[in-house]
């Protein structure tokens, strides 16, 4: 997101609330299929990148 000069608010417009964006960027929540579709469509980010597995952070 930072590499493409997108801000959290830009992503929030596509997937919903800014708090959800914070949870996703903090790896506390995974992207849903609907979110992946919207991000791919609006930001032209490859679905292959968006579906990659990552380790969840635990607080």
Secondary structure, DSSP 4 states (H G I P E B T S, - for coil): -GGGT--HHHHHHHHS-HHHHHHHHTTSSPPPHHHHHHHHHHH---HHHHT---PPP--
